[in-house]
């Protein structure tokens, strides 16, 4: 490959049209990665862009932050590499980029292509900081109820998570390293949760040692749900390079937060192994489960910068699937946790696909907020505690539980995609240029 590129370098002395096309396509890929798109999705979009710009072949290697690609135009070849340092999620912008990908047609010029990309980059819509702070707080409070908390725990989580999210936004805006951001935010939220419950105890509003389990919910806004979900889909799709880098990032930030919480709890002498248990009317509890599932999914969708219509649709899907999983599959049918999560993810994938067919929103914007509320943060923390205390068997047991639940989510979404998308039923190279862009439906990308 290197020899072929070197042999063709002389062709660019008179014309750099191939280099310009390759650079424009690579910029498109960087925008997709910055929005949180998975490797398989980036490859498909780059192949469509290459076809629209008149290239005869395009191969790309995608990781979480890097793209290496080789473009061919007849006998000429050009290889480029790019790195983008933004690791985040912007569902609204991702949907706009996917619509742009849908509209690509052969014969497009580089100038037109770049003009549209520039417009998409300039029109970068985001929620205000205080909006994300509020929805992070209310999402974690709702998550706390789903994890066994009640009024005391949920109220403490609301304030602890809200302040932590504010600190995270400030630090990320100043480009601090992500592992450092997660450490600081986890410590801030944990200390605030402990401090709030100490105030409750001082004013005789609650006993501290009855409500310690809610502390895990106060850092759930730090769970990297979007990259974790796309990593699982990349793994199922066979894009191992992208999947491994995303999994590595998720382990880094989750581990940073988990170890920080353990350190604070260790010095505060808190035991969070057992969740709170409150007696409540079963009908009211189920109604609150549905409501809290909706609120949690909506809040996470806002954190992913999804517009309110997308957030509402994702929240509706999440409330239906997650509450149904808890009420029907676990309580009535006594199905194991991993199986119920996988079935719920399958339902979420199917419903998200149906909604995506009727709208201009991508599946990932609808499905990820709905499944992220099922990611097992508490068992992962228990595994960290057990490992630090030398209880290897307990640590391995909790890690196995986390692994199977996470994989069940990925397999459920992938199975839904395979059922409804013909392109997922066959092992097709995602870098292959489509024969006809007019015949390629946007939703199959």
Secondary structure, 3 states (H helix, E strand, C coil): CHHHHHHHHHHHCCCCHHHHHHHHHHHHHHHHHHCCCCHHHHHHHHHHHHHHCCCCEEEEEECCCEEEEEEEECCEEEEEEEECCCCCCCHHHHHHHHHHHHCCCCCCCHHHHHHHHHHHHHCCCCCCHHHHHHHHHHHHHHHHHHCCCCHHHHHHHHHHHHHHHHHHHHHHHCCCCHHHHHHHHHHHHHHHHHHHHHHHHHCCCCCHHHCHHHHCHHHHHHCCHHHHHHHHHHHHHCCHHHHHHHHHHHHHHHHHHHHHHHHHHHHHCCCCCCCCCCCCCHHHHHHHHHHHHHHHHHHHHHHCCCCHHHHHHHHHHHHHHHHHHHHHHHHHCCCCHHHHHHHHHHHHHHHHHHHHHHCCCCHHHHHHHHHHCCCCHHHHHHHHHHHHCCCHHHHHHHHHHHHHHHHHHHHHHHHHHHHHCHHHCCCCCCCCCCCCHHHCCHHHC
